[in-house]
Every structure is written in C-alpha cells, then in structure tokens.
Amino acid sequence: MSWGHPLARAALPMLMLMALIGCAPQVRQPAPVWQPGPQSQLGWQPGPAQAPALPATPQAARNRVGLLLPLSGSNGALGQAMLNAAQLALFDQADPRVEFLPQDTRSTSTGAAEAAREALAGGATVLVGPLTLGETAAAARTARAASVPMLAFTSDESQAGQGVYVLGVTPSQVGRRIVQAAQGAQRIGVLAQEDEFGRRLTAAIRDAAGAAGMQPPVVQLYRGAGTEAALQAFLAAANAAGGVQAVVLGVSGVQSRALAQGLAGSGLNPMPRLIGTQLWVGDSSIAQEPALAGALFVGPDPTVRAGFDDRYNAAFGSRPARLAGTAYDGAALASRAAREGGRELPVGEAFQGADGPIRLLPNGELARGLAILEVRRNAEPALREPAPVPAAAGS
C-alpha cells in the first residue's frame, strides 16, 4: 500500500479523510433540511436538524464548487458517504449562493483527472477532493493549470503546495502532538514500520523533540510483521542510549499489542509510557490488551466528532465513515471561498471541523488540533486533553 492512500483504511484495520438550498440536478438523493447555527470564534458552527424547510430564495447567480468523489468503483460506498457529508456542510452554512457540482472519479487516477476537467468546464472555482494519492496527483495538474485551488483528502504532505491543500490527518501532525503527550520524558523511543508513514512520523517526532529540548529519540523502523526482531534491536539501542521514558508505537492494533507485550516482559524498569497514533482510533482490540492499559494515543477529538456523527445520522439514517469528516471540512472551506465569489480560501483562519479545530496554512498544509486519549481496559478511551486550536503559521 502506498502511504498516499487515506488512513481510513488504516483503521479498517490499518489501511482503508450536492444538493443546493433550492435545486441541484446532479444529486439524485434528496437532501436533508438544516438550519444554520450561530457563528463561533472558530468559523462555521453547525446547527441541529430543523423542519420545515428553509424558505425559498430567488434564483441568483451561484458560485460553483466541484466535488471530486469516488461515486463508483472500489470506493463507491465511501464516496457516497463523503457526498452526504458535503451536503451536510452546505446545509449547515445555509448559503443559497453556493452550488456543488459532484463529479465521479470512478476510484481511478484517470477518472479523477477527467472529473477535475468536467468540474472546471462546469464553472467550478474551487475543487474538493479527490481521495487517494494517485487521484490527487492526477487532478492536481488540471487544477494548477487553471489556477483553481484544490482541497484534497489525501494525507500525503508531499502533495501540498501550489494551490493544493492536504486535508487528511498527516504523520507530521500526529508526531508533533505525540511529543506534547510525552511531556516530562527526556528521551522518546519510536517503533514503526519502515514505510512513508513511519519515516514521516519519525521525522516529525525528531524535530518536535529537539524543539522541546529532549534528547534525540531512539528509532527502530522495521518491515513486515517482524516485531520480535525489531523489539530486540530497539531494546538494545534504548539501553545503549541510557533508556527512554516513552515509546511510540506507530503501527496498527495487532502489531501494537505484540510490541506492548514484548516491552512489558522485557524487564524495563521503570516501564516507559506507551503512546499510539491515530491508527488506534476505532480499534476495540486495543482496550482488550492488558499491556496497553493506560497508554496514550493521539487522534481526532472524540467529543467534536460525536457531534458530527449525530448530525449525519439524523440526516441520513446511518453512522458516517471515518473519512466523511474530511469531506465535510473540505466542502465547508470551499463553500466559504465560493460564497465570496472568488477562489481565495480562508487561509490562516481557524475553524471547527468535523474532527476538531483546523487551520489552512499558506504552504498547502493543514494545522490540525488533535486530542490526547488514554486507553482504558475493556472500555472506551478517556479524553485526557481536548484538541487545541492550532496556532497560525509563524506564531
């Protein structure tokens, strides 16, 4: 699997984040009715479902947003959930000046490039999507050539820049928040796969630890399922460095459980604090592992996410896929730009997204507030620290 594919699949277990107020001929499914909520200091603030419908408004020129979604193909079901979430974002804002133009990427890079061209031909001034790394690279060429901004769902930071914004939860975001979760540790250890995610996560932890005045981390990257050999190599390196006070397990639930068991039986004294990533989100097996009880992990704010899930369920009668929240964020940000009649995204402003507070940065990356949670034995995780509002670039 390439790292560019969104991390929704990483949570299942590790791999696999429009209707108008009026009429929208492209959308076959009737849209729910939503009443706009009050504005907050974080930009849009969704309101509850209401009836009757919003009063009709006179037809006026509408500003178009292209939605590049996998409505067919291997990710068709996820694409429909993302389309629903985008509709929800539009109704939360309740602005009749914005029109969504959904285009089917067919879950392929070729389809994504064609969808981008069709959206631009239809008058879109902002593009939202597509889903995967390959689709993003293909669609980005079209968007950049037309000088139209694109809010992609990928988590691959290499795609950011020149008008393309990356909305997925990235390893750099997670790594920086992990160092905050390890506050008090003098040295951090990292056990992760030797892939793009593991390398980027490690780089972010190394940079953030240095900025925090910590000693250089002890890092052990490995391939495949060879956790035993990786653990022994890590323990030898940690002992040689004088020990670690926290160990980051940058892998999915199955491998995290094996590594935690090995660390618990290694004789380390004192036992370092174990810290996981967003790959643990939604994995109930984590709570069943005694060696992981009390471990911390970083992920989207569950309190904020619960509110989004409830609104989605009330509108569409089902719980949303994990990546539906990313579609909500992208649609809301694009609508904000489109309703002003231009292509300028609200860069630098903080907003409350589906998974917590976010802020677009000028370099195409997304500053994201992530929560710190604690694993509880056979129970839901406990919220240790809510997601903070991310600082602006240069602050």
N, C-alpha and C positions, 0 to 999 in steps of 0.2 A: 504494500500500500504506500502511495506517496503521501508525504506529510501534508500536501496541499488539500487533500480531501478533508471536509469539515470534521470536527471532533465529535459530532453527534454519533458517528459510527464507533468512535472510541468508547462511548458509553453503552454501546449495544453489542458486545460488552465494551470493546475499545474503539472500534472504527465506525462507524456508520456504518448561527448557526442555521377586476375590481369594479367592485361596484361603486357607483357615484352616489352622491346625495342628489338624486334625480334619476338618471338612467345611464346604464353602461352596457352597450350591446355586446362587449366582449365577454362579459361574465354570465355564465349560464345559471349560476346558483343565486337565488335571491339573497340579498344582503340583510343583515340584522339592522335594527334601528338603535342608534346610540345617541345619547345626549352628551354634549361636550362638558368636561369637568372644568373646574376653575384652574387658572394658570398658577403655577407654583414657581418657586425660585429655580427649579430645575427644568424650566421649559414646559412641555406639554404635561398635563396631569389628567389621566383618563377618568371618565365618569362612569356611573352604572348604567346598565341597560334600562331603557325607558320606553313606554308606549303612551300615547300614539306616536306616529312618525313625525319627524321634523316637518314643519310647513314647507310647501313647495316654494322654490325661489325662481325668479325669472331667469330664462336662459341667458347666459352671458358667455363670453369667450373663456374657455377653460385652459388651464396650464397643464400640460401632459407629462406624466411620469411613466417611463417604460419599466415594466416588471419582467425580468428575465428569469423564468421559473421552469423547473423540470415537470411540466404537467403531464408528460407521458414518459415512457421508458422506465429504466430501473429505479429511478427516484420519483416516480409519478405520485405516489401516495404522500410523500414528504412535500412535494411541490404543491399539492392541493392544500395541505395544512399551512404552508407558507403563504399561499394566496389568501386563505382565510385570515391569517394574522395581519396581512397587509390591509385587507378590508377593515379590520378592527381598528387599525391605526388611523385610517381615513375617517372613520365614523367617530372616533374619539376626538378628532380635531374639528369635525363637522364644518368643513370649508367647501362650499359648492364650486369654488374656482379651480379646484384640482381634479383632474381626471386621470385614472390609471389605465394604462394600456398593457394588459398581460400578454406576454409572448412566450410560447412554448420552446424551451431549449432542447427538448426531446432527450435530456440527460446526456448530451454529447457536446463535444467542443465545436463541431461543425454546426450543430443546431444552435449553440449559444451565439456564435458569430452571426448567423442568419437572423436570430431573434433580435440582436442588437441593431442590425441594419433595418429591420422592419419597424422597430420601435422609433428609430430616428426618422425614418421615412414618414411615420405617422405623426411626427411633430413633438416627440418627447424631448424635453430639455434636461432631464436627469434620468439616469438609469439605476435601477435597484436590482442586484443580483449580478451574475449568476451564482451557482452553488459551489462547484469544485474548482480546484486549482487550474486544471486544463481548460475548463469552460471560461474561467476568469481571464486567463491569458489570451484566449481567442477573442472574446468580446472586448477586451481592453484595447486591442489595436483599433477596432472600429470607433470606440468611444473617444480615444485620444485623438484620432484623426479628425473627428468632428468637434473637438474641444468641449465635449459634454462630460460632466462628472459622472462617475460610476461608484456606487456603494455595493461592493461585493461581499458575499457571505463567507468567503474563504478565511481560514486562519493563518495563511501563509503570508508573513510580513514582507516577503520579497516582492509581492505584487503591488505594494503600496507606493504611491507617488505618481506624479504627472497626471493628476486628476482622478486616480483610482484610490478608493478608501477601503480598508480591510476591516470588516465588522466582526469577524469571529473572535472567540477567546483565544489569544495567542500565548505561546510559551513565554514570551518576554513579559507579558502582563502577569502571568502566574508566577514566574521566577521572582519578580520584584516583590510581590505580595508575600511569597514564602519567606523571604528574608525578614520581612516585618513580623511574620508569625514566629520566627525563630529568635525574636528579640531576647537578649541575655546570653545567647550562645557565643562563644569565642570563635568556634570553627564549625562549619556545616559540612556534612558528607552528602554525596549525591550518588544514588544508584538509579540508572536509567538505561533505556535501550539506545544503542548506537545508531540512531536514525535522525532525521531532521528535527523532530520534536525534542529528542534528548539533547542534541547539540545546542539548539537554541535555548532550551530551558537552562542548561548548564552555563551557557554564556551569560544569560541574564542574572543567574544567581551569583556568578563570579563577580560581575560588575557591581551588583547591588551590595554584595557583602563587602567589597572593597570600599564602596562609598560609605558604608556603615561602620568602618573601622574594624571589621572582622578579619581574621586570618584567612588566607586562601583556602577554598574548600577542597576536600578530598573527593575526587570524582572517579567513579568506576562506571564506564559505559560498556555494554555487552550486547551481543546479538542473539536472537532466538530466545529459547527458553532456558538457557544455561545459567539459572540463578545460583546454583551451588558454587560453581567455579567463580562467578562474579562476586559472590559474597565473601569467599575466602580471600580473593585478591583485594577486596575493599577493606576487610578487617586488617590485613597485613599493612596496607597503606595508612589506615587510620592509626594503628598502633605506632607506626614509624613517625607519624606527624604529632604524636602526643595526645591522640584521642580527639573525638568530636562530641559535641553536646546535642546535636540534632542531625537526623539523617532524613534526607528527602528521597521518597520512593516515587520516582517519576514514571511509574508503569501502571497498568490496569490492575483490577482487583485480584485476579488469580495469582499473578506474579508478586503483587504487593503482599499477599498473605504468606506466600512461601518465603519471601525475604524477611518479613516480620518474624516468622517463626525461627528462622535461622539466626537473626540478631538476638532474639530472646534467649536462645540456647547457646549463645557464643561466649557467655561469661563476662560480657562488658559490664563494668561497674564504675560509675553508675550507668544505667541504661539510658541511651540518648533518647530525646524526644523524636518520635516518628512524625513525618509530615508528608501528606499526599497532595496530589494535584486535582484539577477538575475531572480527571479520569475516574475519580471515585464517585462523582455525583450520580445518584440514582442506582448505585450498585449495592444491593442489600447484603451481599456476601461480606462486605467489609465489616458490618456490625456483628457478624457471627464469628469473627476471628478474635479469640482472647488476646492474642499478641498485639492487636491493633486497638484495643480498648484504650481510650484516652488520647489516641493520635489526633493530630490536627490535619485539616486539609483546606485547600483554597478553592473557592468556586463562586458562582453567581449567588447573589443574595436571595436566600430562600423565601424571606418574607415578601420581598418585592415580586419575586417570581410567582408566588402563590396568588397574589392579586391578579396578575396577568392570566394565569391558568384559569382562575374562577370566571373572569370576564369572557375568556374564549369559550369555556364550557357553557356558559349561559347563552352565548350567541349561536354556537354550532353544535352543542349537544355531545361534545367529546373533549377529552383532555388533549392539549396540543403536543406535537412532537417537540423535542428539546430545541431544535433549530428554528421553530416557528417564532421564537422570541427575537432572533436575529432579523427575520423578515419584518417583524413589527417595527423594530428600531430603524431599519433602512427605509421603510415606507414612510415613517413619521418624519425622519430627517429630510427625505426627498420632498415630501409634501410641504415642509416648511420653506424650502427653497423655491419650489414651483409656485406656491401661492403668492410669492412676491413678484412673480412674473419673470424670473431670471434663472440663472444657473449657479448662483452663489450659494453654496451650502453654509450652514451656520457654524463655521469653523471657530473653535475657541469657546463656544458656549456649552455649558453643562446642561444635560437633560436627564430625566428619569426614564430609562429604558425598561424593557420587559424583564431584564435580569439585574437591574441596578443602575446606578448613575454612570453616564458615559460622556465623553467629550471628544469631538473630532479635532485632530491636530493637523497643522499645515503640511506635514510631510506625508499625509495619507494614512497614518496610523490612528488608532483609536485608544484614547486613555480610558480605562475601564475600572470602576470601583468593584473590587471583589471582596467577598465576605470570608471570614475565617471560621471554620466549623470544627467541632470536636466529635469524634466517633464515640458513641455510647453502645455498650454491649446489648445486642438484640433490641435496639430502639432506634428511633430517628436521630440524626445528628443534632447536637445542640449548637446554637448560634453563639459563638464566642465574641466575635466582633462583626458588626454590620458593615456593609460595603461603604467605604468613604467616598465622598465626591472627589473625583480625580482632579489634580491640580492642572492648571493650564500650562502649555508649553513654556518653558523658561522660568517658571515660578519656583 
